[in-house]
Amino acid sequence: MTNGSRQQWLGLLLLGAALALGLTISAAIGAGALTRIKLSHQTIEVKGYAEKLVTSDWAVWTGTFSVRAPALADGYRTLSDQRAKVTSFLESQGLSPKGVVMSAVAMVTEHPRDEKGKETDEVAGYHLTQHFSVSTGDVLLVDRLSRESSALLAEGIGLQSNAPAYYCTTLDDLKLAMLAQATKNARQRAEKLASGSGGRVGALASASQGVFQITPVHSTEVSDYGEYDTSTIEKAVKAVVTVEYSLR
């Protein structure tokens, strides 16, 4: 091979190598671009959680008392006496008269039944009932009243007491703070998951609020429509959010 041919052959070899290297570098750059484009469209969805213990600051307690009497006037007088005793009992326990609401008297005329079990037109007597409601911010007083009201039975009052209902009037303000906590918790969860795969959490893509669960402390009860426990003074308020972030 002459010197000219050798130089020509080396030139072609170097040109081929340069072209191969260029194609390899271009492929690598292209692959990197595709990876970034793909990652830019990836997201991660997590749930954020927040829980806070609260104490009820409002209580409602209701009940009824009733009498039966053959004569309407006698029944009403007896019911009036019972109402006075119920009111006196509530006030003696420290409840303000403004916190007690008495409903109108409900009356049912009672008729005897014939041998076939059908009501007759004859009047056997009257059943008079009055409903009362107690509302106050002194939740401990209501708790005590509901338990000690059985003392009225000893005075001949046919009292029927319902379970008190306990509420938290600051829930609206509390919900805003808990949503912020739940969103922060979601971000922490997303960063923990992303770091394990070598990614980084980017901007917020979407967020949705779940229902609030207000349950007794340590309860695991949940509902798709949300729980609102009114049976206990101490409650647990739980908030959940679903958040989607972009990945970088």
Residue pairs with C-beta under 8 A, 6 or more apart in sequence:
1 9
39 199
39 247
39 248
40 246
40 248
42 199
42 246
42 247
43 205
43 244
43 245
43 246
43 247
44 190
44 193
44 194
44 199
44 201
44 244
44 245
44 247
45 242
45 243
45 244
46 186
46 189
46 190
46 193
46 242
46 243
46 244
46 245
47 186
47 189
47 210
47 240
47 241
47 242
47 243
48 181
48 182
48 183
48 184
48 185
48 186
48 187
48 189
48 240
48 241
48 242
48 243
49 182
49 185
49 238
49 239
49 240
50 178
50 179
50 181
50 182
50 185
50 238
50 239
51 236
51 237
51 238
51 239
52 174
52 178
52 236
52 237
53 217
53 234
53 235
53 236
53 237
54 168
54 170
54 171
54 174
54 234
54 235
54 236
54 237
55 139
55 168
55 233
55 234
55 235
56 139
56 166
56 167
56 168
56 232
56 233
56 234
56 235
57 137
57 139
57 167
57 168
57 169
57 170
58 135
58 136
58 137
58 139
58 166
58 167
58 168
58 169
59 134
59 135
59 136
59 137
59 138
59 139
59 141
59 142
59 143
59 164
59 165
59 166
59 167
59 233
60 133
60 134
60 135
60 142
60 164
60 165
60 167
61 133
61 134
61 142
61 145
61 146
61 161
61 162
61 164
61 165
62 131
62 132
62 133
62 134
62 162
63 131
63 132
63 149
63 159
63 160
63 161
63 162
64 129
64 130
64 131
64 132
64 159
64 160
65 79
65 82
65 83
65 86
65 129
65 130
65 132
65 152
65 157
65 158
65 159
65 160
66 79
66 127
66 128
66 129
66 130
66 158
66 160
67 75
67 78
67 79
67 82
67 127
67 128
67 158
68 75
68 110
68 125
68 126
68 127
68 128
69 75
69 78
69 125
69 126
69 128
70 124
70 125
70 126
71 125
71 126
72 107
72 126
75 125
75 126
75 127
75 128
76 105
76 128
78 128
79 105
79 128
79 130
82 130
82 157
82 158
83 102
83 130
85 152
85 155
85 157
86 132
86 152
86 157
86 159
87 97
87 100
87 102
89 149
89 151
89 152
90 100
90 134
90 145
91 97
93 141
93 144
93 145
93 148
94 138
94 141
95 134
95 136
95 138
95 141
95 145
96 136
99 134
99 135
99 136
100 132
100 133
100 134
101 132
101 133
101 134
101 135
102 130
102 131
102 132
103 130
103 131
103 132
103 133
104 130
105 128
105 129
105 130
106 128
106 129
106 130
106 131
107 126
107 127
107 128
107 129
108 126
108 127
108 129
109 123
109 126
110 123
110 124
110 125
110 126
110 127
111 119
111 120
111 121
111 122
111 123
111 124
112 119
112 120
112 122
112 124
113 119
113 120
114 120
134 142
134 145
136 142
139 166
139 233
140 233
142 164
142 166
143 164
143 233
146 161
146 163
146 164
149 159
149 161
150 159
150 161
152 159
153 159
163 231
165 230
165 231
166 230
166 231
166 232
166 233
166 235
167 230
168 174
168 214
168 235
168 237
171 212
171 214
171 237
174 237
175 212
175 239
178 212
178 237
178 239
179 209
179 239
179 241
181 239
182 239
182 240
182 241
183 207
183 241
183 243
186 241
186 242
186 243
187 201
187 243
187 245
190 201
190 243
190 245
191 201
194 200
194 201
194 247
199 247
199 248
200 247
200 248
201 245
201 246
201 247
201 248
202 245
202 246
202 247
202 248
203 245
203 246
204 243
204 244
204 245
205 244
205 245
205 246
206 243
206 244
207 241
207 242
207 243
207 244
208 241
208 242
208 243
209 239
209 241
210 239
210 240
210 241
210 242
211 223
211 224
211 225
211 226
211 240
212 226
212 237
212 238
212 239
213 221
213 222
213 223
213 226
213 227
213 236
213 237
213 238
213 240
214 226
214 227
214 228
214 229
214 235
214 236
214 237
214 238
215 221
215 222
215 227
215 229
215 235
215 236
215 238
216 229
216 231
216 232
216 234
216 235
216 236
217 232
217 234
217 235
217 236
218 236
219 229
219 236
221 227
229 235
